[in-house]
Amino acid sequence: MNELAKAHTLVVMGRRVLVVDDEPYLLRIMSFKLRREGFDTLESRSAEHAEELIGQHDVDLIILDVALATPTNGFDLAAKLQRNARTRHIPVIMLTARGFSADVLRGREVGAAGYITKPFSTEDVIARVKAILA
């Protein structure tokens, strides 16, 4: 293994990413691709379940769908995490089919570290995760 590959492995090992999306296919594919890159993953199909997981596990980054088909949407969950001293340090990457500038601005207002619109390439998401966690 060359030095660059060793350095990459050290950055990723032990990093846990929570993927929150109500679309089972997207949830599975993102988790699979992240695990293939060496990340630990947790999966949630709702904001409420995501909160439970965050309370039970150390999470280094959250990939969060905006339009969750649950009582709490992604913007609301991100804002709640930002207000909590225990979770405000966790970077959030928002995923959404809504790419309007008002939505991007709202993502920034709730503390999102990134905002990616669907359709997206999983490689781009993984690159963003690695850049944030580097």
C-alpha positions as CSV (number, residue, x, y, z in Angstrom):
1,M,0.0,0.0,0.0
2,N,1.5,3.4,-1.0
3,E,1.8,6.3,1.4
4,L,-1.2,8.2,-0.1
5,A,-3.5,5.1,0.3
6,K,-2.3,4.6,3.9
7,A,-3.0,8.3,4.8
8,H,-6.5,8.0,3.2
9,T,-7.2,4.8,5.2
10,L,-6.2,6.6,8.4
11,V,-8.5,9.5,7.7
12,V,-11.5,7.3,7.0
13,M,-11.1,4.5,9.6
14,G,-13.4,4.8,12.5
15,R,-15.4,7.6,11.0
16,R,-19.2,7.0,11.2
17,V,-21.7,8.5,8.8
18,L,-25.4,8.6,9.5
19,V,-27.4,8.5,6.2
20,V,-31.0,9.7,6.6
21,D,-33.3,9.2,3.6
22,D,-36.8,7.9,3.3
23,E,-36.0,6.3,-0.1
24,P,-34.8,2.8,0.7
25,Y,-32.7,2.5,-2.5
26,L,-30.8,5.7,-1.9
27,L,-30.3,4.8,1.7
28,R,-28.8,1.4,0.7
29,I,-26.6,2.6,-2.1
30,M,-25.1,5.5,-0.2
31,S,-24.4,3.2,2.8
32,F,-22.9,0.6,0.5
33,K,-20.6,3.1,-1.3
34,L,-19.5,4.7,2.0
35,R,-18.7,1.3,3.6
36,R,-16.8,0.4,0.5
37,E,-14.7,3.5,1.1
38,G,-14.0,2.4,4.7
39,F,-16.6,4.4,6.6
40,D,-18.9,2.9,9.3
41,T,-22.5,3.8,8.5
42,L,-25.8,4.0,10.2
43,E,-29.1,4.2,8.3
44,S,-32.4,5.9,9.1
45,R,-35.6,6.4,7.1
46,S,-36.9,9.2,9.5
47,A,-35.7,12.2,11.4
48,E,-37.1,10.7,14.6
49,H,-35.1,7.5,14.2
50,A,-32.1,9.5,13.3
51,E,-32.3,11.4,16.6
52,E,-32.4,8.1,18.4
53,L,-29.3,6.8,16.6
54,I,-27.4,10.1,17.3
55,G,-28.3,9.7,21.0
56,Q,-27.0,6.1,21.0
57,H,-23.9,6.4,18.8
58,D,-21.0,8.7,18.1
59,V,-21.6,10.2,14.6
60,D,-19.0,12.1,12.7
61,L,-21.2,13.4,9.8
62,I,-24.8,13.2,8.7
63,I,-26.1,13.0,5.1
64,L,-29.6,14.2,5.4
65,D,-32.5,14.3,2.9
66,V,-34.5,17.5,3.1
67,A,-37.9,16.1,2.1
68,L,-38.4,13.2,4.5
69,A,-41.8,11.7,4.5
70,T,-42.0,11.9,8.3
71,P,-43.4,14.5,10.7
72,T,-39.9,16.2,10.9
73,N,-38.2,17.3,7.7
74,G,-34.5,17.5,7.1
75,F,-34.3,21.3,7.6
76,D,-36.1,21.0,11.0
77,L,-33.8,18.1,12.1
78,A,-30.6,20.0,11.1
79,A,-31.9,23.1,12.9
80,K,-32.6,21.1,16.1
81,L,-29.1,19.5,15.9
82,Q,-27.6,23.0,15.5
83,R,-29.3,24.3,18.6
84,N,-28.1,21.4,20.8
85,A,-24.6,21.9,22.3
86,R,-24.0,18.1,22.2
87,T,-24.7,17.8,18.4
88,R,-23.9,21.2,16.9
89,H,-20.4,20.0,16.0
90,I,-21.7,17.2,13.7
91,P,-21.4,18.4,10.0
92,V,-24.6,17.9,8.0
93,I,-24.7,17.5,4.2
94,M,-28.2,18.1,2.9
95,L,-29.5,16.1,-0.1
96,T,-32.5,17.3,-2.0
97,A,-34.3,17.4,-5.2
98,R,-35.0,21.1,-4.5
99,G,-32.2,23.2,-5.8
100,F,-33.8,26.6,-5.5
101,S,-31.6,29.3,-4.1
102,A,-34.0,29.8,-1.2
103,D,-33.6,26.2,-0.2
104,V,-29.8,26.4,-0.4
105,L,-29.9,29.5,1.8
106,R,-32.2,27.7,4.3
107,G,-29.7,24.9,4.4
108,R,-27.0,27.3,5.3
109,E,-29.2,29.0,7.9
110,V,-29.7,25.6,9.7
111,G,-26.0,25.0,9.7
112,A,-25.5,22.6,6.8
113,A,-21.9,22.1,5.8
114,G,-22.9,21.2,2.3
115,Y,-26.0,21.1,0.0
116,I,-26.2,18.6,-2.8
117,T,-29.1,18.4,-5.3
118,K,-30.5,15.3,-6.7
119,P,-29.7,13.7,-9.0
120,F,-26.2,13.4,-7.8
121,S,-23.2,11.2,-8.2
122,T,-22.4,9.1,-5.2
123,E,-18.7,9.8,-5.9
124,D,-19.4,13.5,-5.5
125,V,-21.1,12.9,-2.2
126,I,-18.2,10.7,-0.9
127,A,-15.7,13.3,-2.0
128,R,-17.6,16.0,-0.1
129,V,-17.7,13.7,3.0
130,K,-14.0,13.1,2.8
131,A,-13.3,16.8,2.4
132,I,-15.4,17.7,5.4
133,L,-13.9,15.0,7.6
134,A,-10.3,15.6,6.5
